[in-house]
C-alpha cells in the first residue's frame, strides 16, 4: 500500500494506515489499546528502519510514512521556507530553527535549552516538524530515554545519500495534493497537508 500511494499513516480512522491494515478495521482511538497493538508497533518499527521510508508529520499533522519516490517533492517543500512555514513561529521555535540551520543537525538529548524558555524543546521540535522545516528522527539516547535527531533537509539528504530535489515548489505541491485528494475522495476523508 505504501509503495502504491506514496504515503501511509500510522493511524487514522478513515485513510489507509498501518493500524487499520493490521486490525482489518478502522480505529478511532489509540491503537495502543488494540489486541494487535504489538503487531502494529512491530510494523511501525520496520517501516521506521526501512531505507525507502521517511517519517514526517505530512498528513493532518499525524505520523506519516513517506515512500522514497515522493522524497524529491517533500524535500523541495520542506526546504522552501514559504510564509506558511515561518509565519507566527514563537521565539523559542525560531531559536531552535536557527540552531538546527547553523549546525545542520543536532540532537535534543545534547541540546542546551535555556530554562527561561516558555516552551519545552520537544514542543519546539514538533512545531518545526509540523511545518516541515526540519527532519526529526526519533532514537533512544544513552540511558534509554527518547531523543530526536533534528536535521535540515540538506543535511538529511546528504546523510542518507539521497539525490537532491530537482522539482519546482508548485509541481511538488500539486503532486502531493493530487495524491491526498484521491485518497480523501476514495475514503471519504478530509485530511490536509501542512500548507492547506
C-alpha positions in Angstrom: 0.0 0.0 0.0 2.8 2.5 0.9 4.5 2.0 -2.4 1.3 2.5 -4.4 0.0 5.6 -2.6 3.4 7.1 -1.7 2.4 7.7 1.9 0.7 5.8 4.7 -0.4 7.0 8.1 0.5 5.3 11.3 -3.1 5.6 12.4 -6.3 7.2 11.1 -10.0 6.5 11.3 -10.5 6.8 7.6 -7.4 6.9 5.5 -5.2 3.9 4.9 -2.9 3.3 8.0 -0.7 0.7 9.5 -3.1 0.3 12.4 -6.2 -0.1 10.1 -4.4 -2.6 7.8 -3.3 -4.8 10.7 -6.6 -4.5 12.7 -8.6 -5.1 9.5 -10.9 -2.3 10.6 -10.7 1.5 11.1 -9.7 2.7 14.6 -10.8 6.0 16.1 -8.9 5.8 19.3 -5.4 4.9 20.2 -4.0 1.8 18.6 -2.0 1.0 21.8 -5.2 -0.4 23.4 -6.0 -2.7 20.5 -5.4 -6.5 21.0 -2.9 -6.4 18.0 -1.0 -3.4 19.3 2.3 -5.3 19.5 2.0 -6.2 15.8 1.2 -2.6 14.9 4.2 -1.5 16.8 6.5 -4.0 15.1 5.4 -3.0 11.6 5.8 0.7 12.6 9.4 -0.1 13.7 10.1 -2.0 10.5 8.9 0.9 8.4 10.9 3.4 10.6 14.1 1.4 9.9 13.4 0.8 6.2 15.8 2.6 3.8 13.0 3.7 1.5 10.8 5.2 4.1 10.9 8.6 5.9 8.6 9.5 8.8 7.1 13.0 8.8 4.0 14.8 10.0 2.9 15.3 6.4 -0.8 14.4 6.6 -3.0 16.2 9.1 0.0 16.6 11.5 -0.1 12.8 12.0 2.8 10.4 11.8 3.1 9.7 8.1 5.4 7.1 6.4 6.5 8.6 3.1 8.0 6.4 0.3 11.3 7.3 -1.3 9.6 8.2 -4.6 8.0 11.2 -3.0 11.2 12.5 -1.3 12.1 15.0 -4.0 8.7 16.7 -3.6 8.9 16.6 0.2 12.5 18.0 0.2 11.5 20.8 -2.1 8.6 21.8 0.0 10.4 21.4 3.3 13.4 23.5 2.2 11.3 26.2 0.6 10.8 28.4 3.7 7.5 29.6 2.5 5.3 32.0 4.6 3.1 29.2 5.9 6.2 27.6 7.4 7.6 30.7 9.0 4.7 33.0 9.9 3.9 33.1 13.6 6.8 30.9 14.8 7.1 31.5 18.6 10.6 32.8 19.6 11.7 29.5 21.1 10.9 27.7 17.9 12.7 30.4 15.9 15.7 29.9 18.2 15.7 26.2 17.7 15.4 26.5 13.9 18.4 28.9 13.9 20.4 26.3 15.9 19.5 23.5 13.5 20.2 25.6 10.5 23.6 26.6 11.9 24.7 23.1 12.9 23.0 21.1 10.1 22.0 18.6 12.7 21.7 18.3 16.4 20.1 16.1 19.0 17.6 17.1 21.6 19.5 15.0 24.1 22.6 17.2 23.9 20.8 20.5 23.1 21.4 23.3 25.5 17.9 24.7 26.1 17.6 27.7 28.4 15.4 27.2 31.4 13.9 30.6 30.8 12.2 29.4 27.6 8.4 29.2 27.9 8.3 26.1 25.7 9.9 22.7 26.1 12.4 21.6 23.5 10.2 18.7 22.4 7.3 21.0 21.7 9.5 23.4 19.7 10.9 20.5 17.7 7.3 19.2 17.0 6.3 22.7 15.7 9.3 22.6 13.3 8.3 19.1 12.1 4.7 20.1 11.7 5.8 22.9 9.4 8.2 20.6 7.5 11.1 22.9 8.4 13.3 20.1 9.6 13.5 16.3 9.5 13.1 14.8 13.0 14.2 11.3 13.7 13.4 9.6 17.0 16.1 7.4 18.7 17.0 6.1 22.1 19.7 8.2 23.8 22.1 6.9 26.4 20.1 5.6 29.4 17.2 4.6 27.1 15.4 8.0 27.0 13.7 9.1 23.8 15.5 11.8 21.9 15.4 13.3 18.4 17.9 14.0 15.8 16.9 17.3 14.2 18.3 17.9 10.7 18.0 20.4 7.9 16.6 18.8 4.7 20.0 19.3 3.0 21.9 17.5 5.9 19.4 14.7 5.9 19.7 14.2 2.1 23.5 14.1 2.4 23.4 11.7 5.3 21.2 9.2 3.6 22.8 9.7 0.2 19.6 10.9 -1.5 19.7 12.8 -4.7 18.8 16.5 -4.2 15.4 17.5 -5.3 15.0 18.6 -8.9 11.4 19.7 -8.8 9.7 23.1 -8.5 7.6 24.1 -5.5 4.4 24.4 -7.4 4.9 21.0 -9.1 5.8 19.4 -5.8 2.7 20.7 -4.0 0.5 19.7 -6.9 1.8 16.1 -6.9 1.2 15.6 -3.1 -2.1 17.5 -3.1 -3.3 15.2 -6.0 -2.4 12.1 -4.2 -4.1 13.2 -1.0 -7.1 14.4 -2.8 -7.6 11.0 -4.4 -7.3 9.2 -1.1 -9.7 11.7 0.6 -12.2 11.0 -2.2 -11.8 7.3 -2.1 -12.0 7.0 1.7 -14.5 9.9 2.4 -11.8 11.7 4.4 -10.8 15.4 4.8 -7.1 15.1 5.6 -4.9 18.1 4.8 -1.3 18.8 4.0 0.6 21.4 6.2 0.2 24.3 3.7 -3.5 23.7 3.1 
